[in-house]
Amino acid sequence: MQVEIIALNGKITDVKALQLTNQGGRSVQLSNYAAPILRKEVLAAQSAKVSSVGGATYTSEGYLSSLQSALDKAGL
């Protein structure tokens, strides 16, 4: 799981999923379902402190962990 943030003037303007899980059909389906929901929530919250997507706990945790790392590197 790897995400990239795009920020402008200290604000997250976009979140791109560079790599989602590729471990089995069901995991891929869950990742493809959860990623847009997480992106929307992160943009609204301007933070990695958002709720996990129901039924996609591992995907949510990986996504948000990668997001927090990107935010830390960007100093946000």
N, CA, C and O of each residue as an XYZ file, in Angstrom:
304
protein
N       0.844     -1.158      0.000
C       0.000      0.000      0.000
C       0.896      1.230      0.000
O       1.775      1.377      0.849
N       0.659      2.105     -0.962
C       1.447      3.334     -1.027
C       0.579      4.447     -1.584
O      -0.048      4.298     -2.633
N       0.549      5.558     -0.874
C      -0.200      6.714     -1.350
C       0.720      7.924     -1.419
O       1.749      7.991     -0.748
N       0.319      8.863     -2.241
C       1.058     10.111     -2.430
C       0.091     11.255     -2.185
O      -1.073     11.195     -2.581
N       0.577     12.286     -1.538
C      -0.263     13.469     -1.336
C       0.230     14.595     -2.224
O       1.409     14.684     -2.567
N      -0.693     15.431     -2.576
C      -0.376     16.676     -3.260
C      -0.896     17.769     -2.342
O      -2.071     17.783     -1.976
N      -0.011     18.681     -1.975
C      -0.378     19.743     -1.037
C      -0.026     21.101     -1.630
O       0.935     21.238     -2.387
N      -0.814     22.086     -1.274
C      -0.586     23.447     -1.715
C      -0.898     24.372     -0.541
O      -1.991     24.329      0.023
N       0.059     25.192     -0.188
C      -0.112     26.134      0.925
C      -0.551     25.438      2.208
O      -1.417     25.939      2.925
N       0.043     24.285      2.496
C      -0.251     23.570      3.725
C      -1.570     22.821      3.740
O      -1.999     22.343      4.791
N      -2.219     22.712      2.589
C      -3.506     22.031      2.498
C      -3.381     20.839      1.551
O      -2.777     20.943      0.483
N      -3.957     19.710      1.954
C      -3.963     18.528      1.083
C      -4.967     18.783     -0.027
O      -6.157     18.964      0.230
N      -4.483     18.796     -1.266
C      -5.377     19.040     -2.399
C      -5.730     17.758     -3.139
O      -6.723     17.713     -3.865
N      -4.924     16.714     -2.959
C      -5.241     15.433     -3.596
C      -4.469     14.320     -2.907
O      -3.411     14.542     -2.317
N      -5.018     13.128     -2.996
C      -4.366     11.925     -2.499
C      -4.466     10.899     -3.612
O      -5.557     10.600     -4.097
N      -3.324     10.364     -4.013
C      -3.295      9.370     -5.077
C      -2.796      8.039     -4.526
O      -1.764      7.974     -3.859
N      -3.539      6.994     -4.814
C      -3.100      5.654     -4.437
C      -2.130      5.168     -5.506
O      -2.539      4.860     -6.625
N      -0.854      5.101     -5.164
C       0.151      4.647     -6.120
C       0.163      3.132     -6.230
O       0.416      2.572     -7.298
N      -0.113      2.480     -5.113
C      -0.135      1.021     -5.108
C      -1.116      0.554     -4.040
O      -0.990      0.889     -2.863
N      -2.089     -0.223     -4.479
C      -3.022     -0.842     -3.549
C      -2.625     -2.299     -3.410
O      -1.695     -2.755     -4.075
N      -3.306     -3.018     -2.570
C      -2.962     -4.419     -2.380
C      -3.175     -5.216     -3.666
O      -4.062     -4.914     -4.464
N      -2.366     -6.211     -3.840
C      -2.504     -7.086     -5.011
C      -2.487     -8.542     -4.565
O      -2.082     -9.426     -5.320
N      -2.925     -8.784     -3.344
C      -2.857    -10.121     -2.772
C      -4.223    -10.790     -2.790
O      -4.897    -10.861     -1.762
N      -4.627    -11.273     -3.936
C      -5.873    -12.019     -4.032
C      -7.040    -11.176     -4.483
O      -7.072     -9.963     -4.277
N      -7.996    -11.836     -5.099
C      -9.142    -11.158     -5.690
C      -9.968    -10.354     -4.707
O     -10.314     -9.206     -4.987
N     -10.292    -10.935     -3.555
C     -11.132    -10.237     -2.586
C     -10.419     -9.008     -2.028
O     -11.044     -7.961     -1.858
N      -9.141     -9.116     -1.744
C      -8.370     -7.971     -1.232
C      -8.315     -6.849     -2.252
O      -8.414     -5.676     -1.895
N      -8.159     -7.203     -3.514
C      -8.122     -6.195     -4.574
C      -9.473     -5.493     -4.668
O      -9.533     -4.272     -4.816
N     -10.552     -6.261     -4.583
C     -11.891     -5.669     -4.629
C     -12.102     -4.698     -3.474
O     -12.615     -3.594     -3.663
N     -11.703     -5.117     -2.279
C     -11.862     -4.254     -1.104
C     -11.033     -2.988     -1.236
O     -11.501     -1.901     -0.897
N      -9.816     -3.119     -1.721
C      -8.959     -1.942     -1.899
C      -9.557     -0.977     -2.907
O      -9.567      0.234     -2.686
N     -10.050     -1.509     -4.004
C     -10.648     -0.657     -5.027
C     -11.932      0.013     -4.534
O     -12.285      1.101     -4.989
N     -12.611     -0.629     -3.622
C     -13.811     -0.054     -3.012
C     -13.441      1.016     -1.978
O     -14.030      2.096     -1.958
N     -12.465      0.708     -1.124
C     -12.145      1.575      0.009
C     -11.341      2.816     -0.367
O     -11.541      3.875      0.227
N     -10.449      2.712     -1.325
C      -9.540      3.823     -1.642
C     -10.266      5.133     -1.963
O      -9.886      6.170     -1.420
N     -11.291      5.135     -2.819
C     -11.974      6.413     -3.095
C     -12.698      6.982     -1.873
O     -12.777      8.198     -1.704
N     -13.220      6.104     -1.028
C     -13.898      6.557      0.187
C     -12.887      7.201      1.130
O     -13.136      8.274      1.681
N     -11.754      6.544      1.309
C     -10.711      7.089      2.183
C     -10.186      8.409      1.638
O      -9.970      9.350      2.401
N      -9.978      8.489      0.331
C      -9.501      9.727     -0.291
C     -10.456     10.878      0.025
O     -10.023     11.961      0.422
N     -11.741     10.640     -0.151
C     -12.745     11.677      0.097
C     -12.727     12.120      1.562
O     -12.797     13.314      1.856
N     -12.633     11.163      2.467
C     -12.617     11.493      3.893
C     -11.359     12.253      4.287
O     -11.418     13.193      5.079
N     -10.227     11.846      3.737
C      -8.962     12.520      4.040
C      -8.991     13.963      3.535
O      -8.559     14.874      4.241
N      -9.490     14.174      2.338
C      -9.562     15.533      1.801
C     -10.485     16.403      2.648
O     -10.204     17.583      2.859
N     -11.571     15.837      3.129
C     -12.490     16.595      3.971
C     -11.876     16.889      5.332
O     -12.026     17.993      5.854
N     -11.184     15.904      5.914
C     -10.609     16.059      7.260
C      -9.255     16.755      7.250
O      -8.818     17.286      8.271
N      -8.588     16.753      6.090
C      -7.233     17.309      5.985
C      -6.297     16.619      6.973
O      -5.436     17.254      7.583
N      -6.481     15.316      7.119
C      -5.736     14.567      8.118
C      -5.860     13.077      7.822
O      -6.732     12.647      7.066
N      -4.967     12.297      8.435
C      -5.066     10.840      8.350
C      -5.962     10.307      9.466
O      -6.151      9.096      9.584
N      -6.497     11.180     10.262
C      -7.355     10.762     11.381
C      -8.799     10.657     10.910
O      -9.635     11.502     11.229
N      -9.074      9.607     10.148
C     -10.418      9.329      9.650
C     -10.773      7.889     10.002
O      -9.899      7.088     10.331
N     -12.031      7.576      9.931
C     -12.496      6.230     10.253
C     -12.121      5.242      9.160
O     -12.039      5.590      7.982
N     -11.898      4.009      9.576
C     -11.658      2.937      8.620
C     -12.949      2.652      7.864
O     -14.046      2.891      8.368
N     -12.801      2.141      6.658
C     -13.956      1.744      5.862
C     -14.400      0.372      6.341
O     -13.598     -0.560      6.405
N     -15.668      0.249      6.675
C     -16.203     -1.019      7.153
C     -15.953     -2.149      6.160
O     -16.207     -1.999      4.964
N     -15.461     -3.266      6.652
C     -15.178     -4.419      5.808
C     -13.827     -4.360      5.121
O     -13.429     -5.312      4.450
N     -13.124     -3.257      5.280
C     -11.817     -3.090      4.633
C     -10.812     -2.556      5.645
O     -10.095     -1.591      5.381
N     -10.774     -3.193      6.794
C      -9.927     -2.717      7.880
C      -8.451     -2.713      7.516
O      -7.766     -1.712      7.726
N      -7.953     -3.819      6.974
C      -6.527     -3.894      6.635
C      -6.166     -2.895      5.540
O      -5.117     -2.254      5.599
N      -7.028     -2.767      4.551
C      -6.796     -1.784      3.492
C      -6.767     -0.379      4.087
O      -5.883      0.417      3.772
N      -7.732     -0.083      4.945
C      -7.801      1.242      5.557
C      -6.553      1.534      6.381
O      -5.983      2.621      6.292
N      -6.133      0.563      7.177
C      -4.952      0.759      8.017
C      -3.708      0.993      7.172
O      -2.907      1.874      7.485
N      -3.535      0.220      6.110
C      -2.375      0.396      5.239
C      -2.394      1.736      4.529
O      -1.372      2.415      4.434
N      -3.554      2.110      4.035
C      -3.729      3.378      3.325
C      -3.408      4.543      4.258
O      -2.636      5.437      3.912
N      -4.011      4.516      5.441
C      -3.830      5.626      6.378
C      -2.424      5.683      6.955
O      -1.921      6.765      7.257
N      -1.789      4.540      7.108
C      -0.400      4.508      7.565
C       0.524      5.139      6.519
O       1.398      5.940      6.850
N       0.319      4.770      5.266
C       1.117      5.361      4.192
C       0.844      6.856      4.077
O       1.759      7.648      3.851
N      -0.405      7.226      4.232
C      -0.783      8.645      4.174
C      -0.087      9.426      5.291
O       0.446     10.510      5.053
N      -0.092      8.877      6.507
C       0.542      9.575      7.625
C       2.033      9.748      7.379
O       2.609     10.782      7.718
N       2.651      8.743      6.795
C       4.077      8.845      6.465
C       4.311      9.965      5.455
O       5.259     10.740      5.586
N       3.448     10.047      4.454
C       3.583     11.114      3.453
C       3.360     12.482      4.086
O       4.057     13.441      3.755
N       2.397     12.576      4.988
C       2.140     13.851      5.673
C       3.331     14.262      6.527
O       3.711     15.433      6.553
N       3.922     13.288      7.228
C       5.098     13.573      8.050
C       6.262     14.070      7.213
O       6.953     15.013      7.598
N       6.480     13.433      6.063
C       7.579     13.844      5.182
C       7.346     15.247      4.621
O       8.290     16.003      4.393
N       6.072     15.580      4.402
C       5.740     16.894      3.856
C       5.658     17.966      4.950
O       5.526     19.154      4.654
N       5.738     17.541      6.204
C       5.665     18.483      7.311
C       4.259     19.004      7.559
O       4.074     20.121      8.042
N       3.285     18.193      7.226
C       1.872     18.613      7.421
C       1.267     17.938      8.628
O       0.099     18.168      8.944
